[in-house]
Amino acid sequence: MMKLRWRTVLPATIGAALLIQVVPILHDNPPIASAVAAPLEVVSILKRSCYDCHSHETTWPWYTYVAPASWLAGHDVHDGRRSLNFSAWSSDLPNVRQKKMRDLIDEVQEGEMPPWYYTPLHPAARLSAEDVKVLVEWAKAESAR
């Protein structure tokens, strides 16, 4: 009975794993409309910790081409770009940018960004206390303008 299950379950599992690969995600990096104007230190932190999901400069590692990881990565990138996109920075109205800066402050101070599940595969993206301080000071100055 146990052999029969493995003879059925294993091929079905392999078949399902292969079949889900046909559901693609969009691995796009549209042209950059406008880059964020910030001090070099801030841009460096943003590029290291934020740009993969919040810009049109996404690096798409190999695992983003393998379902179901590709679905999570694609969702996170496209959702991230919708909420805050450093590659379309000037297209937001000033009051919208101001709200996004307040959200950025809250999320980095609370440790919500970058997400906990992103940093194990991207350890360089972790924000140090100093990184958080630099981003918060910049975001406060930006939202005051």
C-alpha positions as CSV (number, residue, x, y, z in Angstrom):
1,M,0.0,0.0,0.0
2,M,2.8,2.4,0.9
3,K,4.6,1.7,-2.4
4,L,1.5,2.5,-4.3
5,R,1.1,5.9,-2.6
6,W,4.7,6.9,-3.5
7,R,4.2,5.7,-7.1
8,T,1.2,8.0,-7.3
9,V,2.2,10.9,-5.1
10,L,5.8,11.4,-6.4
11,P,4.9,11.7,-10.1
12,A,1.9,13.9,-9.3
13,T,4.1,16.2,-7.2
14,I,6.7,16.4,-9.9
15,G,4.1,17.0,-12.5
16,A,2.5,19.8,-10.4
17,A,5.9,21.4,-9.8
18,L,6.5,21.4,-13.5
19,L,3.0,22.5,-14.4
20,I,3.1,25.6,-12.2
21,Q,6.2,26.9,-14.1
22,V,4.0,27.8,-17.0
23,V,2.3,30.6,-15.0
24,P,4.8,33.4,-15.6
25,I,5.4,36.7,-13.9
26,L,6.5,40.0,-15.5
27,H,10.2,40.5,-14.9
28,D,10.2,44.1,-16.1
29,N,12.4,47.1,-15.5
30,P,10.7,50.0,-17.2
31,P,12.7,53.2,-18.1
32,I,13.5,55.4,-15.2
33,A,11.2,58.5,-15.3
34,S,13.0,60.5,-12.7
35,A,15.6,59.5,-10.1
36,V,15.2,60.5,-6.5
37,A,17.3,63.6,-5.6
38,A,19.0,62.8,-2.3
39,P,22.5,62.9,-0.8
40,L,24.9,60.2,-1.9
41,E,24.7,58.4,1.5
42,V,20.9,58.2,1.2
43,V,20.9,57.0,-2.4
44,S,23.5,54.4,-1.4
45,I,21.2,53.0,1.4
46,L,18.1,53.2,-0.9
47,K,19.9,51.3,-3.7
48,R,21.2,48.6,-1.3
49,S,18.0,48.1,0.7
50,C,15.0,49.4,-1.2
51,Y,15.5,49.6,-4.9
52,D,14.8,45.9,-5.7
53,C,11.2,46.4,-4.8
54,H,10.8,50.2,-5.0
55,S,12.4,51.2,-8.3
56,H,12.7,50.2,-11.9
57,E,16.2,48.9,-11.1
58,T,15.2,45.5,-9.8
59,T,17.7,42.7,-9.8
60,W,15.8,39.5,-10.7
61,P,17.8,36.6,-9.2
62,W,17.4,33.1,-10.5
63,Y,14.8,32.1,-8.0
64,T,12.5,34.8,-9.3
65,Y,12.1,32.6,-12.4
66,V,11.0,29.5,-10.5
67,A,7.4,29.2,-9.3
68,P,6.1,29.6,-6.6
69,A,8.9,31.9,-5.5
70,S,8.5,33.9,-8.7
71,W,4.9,34.7,-7.8
72,L,5.9,36.1,-4.4
73,A,8.8,38.1,-5.8
74,G,6.7,39.5,-8.7
75,H,3.9,40.4,-6.4
76,D,6.3,42.1,-3.9
77,V,8.1,44.1,-6.7
78,H,5.0,45.3,-8.4
79,D,3.2,46.1,-5.2
80,G,6.3,47.9,-3.9
81,R,6.5,50.0,-7.0
82,R,2.9,51.0,-6.7
83,S,3.3,52.1,-3.1
84,L,6.7,53.9,-3.5
85,N,8.7,54.1,-6.7
86,F,12.0,55.9,-6.5
87,S,12.3,55.7,-10.3
88,A,9.2,57.8,-10.8
89,W,9.8,60.1,-8.0
90,S,8.9,63.5,-9.6
91,S,5.6,62.1,-11.0
92,D,4.1,62.1,-7.5
93,L,2.4,65.3,-6.3
94,P,4.2,67.0,-3.4
95,N,1.5,66.0,-0.8
96,V,1.6,62.4,-2.0
97,R,5.4,62.4,-1.7
98,Q,5.0,63.9,1.8
99,K,2.7,61.0,2.8
100,K,5.1,58.5,1.3
101,M,8.0,60.0,3.4
102,R,5.9,59.7,6.5
103,D,5.2,56.0,5.7
104,L,8.9,55.4,5.0
105,I,9.8,56.8,8.4
106,D,7.2,54.6,10.2
107,E,8.2,51.5,8.3
108,V,12.0,51.7,8.7
109,Q,11.7,52.7,12.3
110,E,9.4,49.8,13.1
111,G,11.6,47.4,11.2
112,E,9.0,46.5,8.6
113,M,11.2,47.5,5.7
114,P,12.9,45.7,4.2
115,P,10.6,42.7,5.0
116,W,11.9,40.0,7.3
117,Y,11.7,37.4,4.5
118,Y,13.8,39.4,2.1
119,T,16.9,39.9,4.2
120,P,17.9,36.2,4.6
121,L,18.6,36.1,0.8
122,H,19.8,39.7,0.7
123,P,21.7,40.3,3.9
124,A,23.3,43.5,2.6
125,A,19.8,45.0,2.5
126,R,19.5,44.9,6.3
127,L,19.2,48.4,7.7
128,S,21.6,49.2,10.6
129,A,20.6,51.7,13.3
130,E,22.7,54.3,11.5
131,D,21.0,53.6,8.1
132,V,17.6,54.1,9.8
133,K,18.8,57.3,11.3
134,V,20.0,58.6,8.0
135,L,16.8,57.6,6.1
136,V,14.6,59.1,8.8
137,E,16.4,62.4,8.8
138,W,16.3,62.6,5.0
139,A,12.6,61.6,4.9
140,K,11.7,64.2,7.5
141,A,13.6,66.9,5.6
142,E,11.9,65.8,2.3
143,S,8.4,65.8,3.8
144,A,9.0,69.3,5.3
145,R,9.8,70.7,1.8
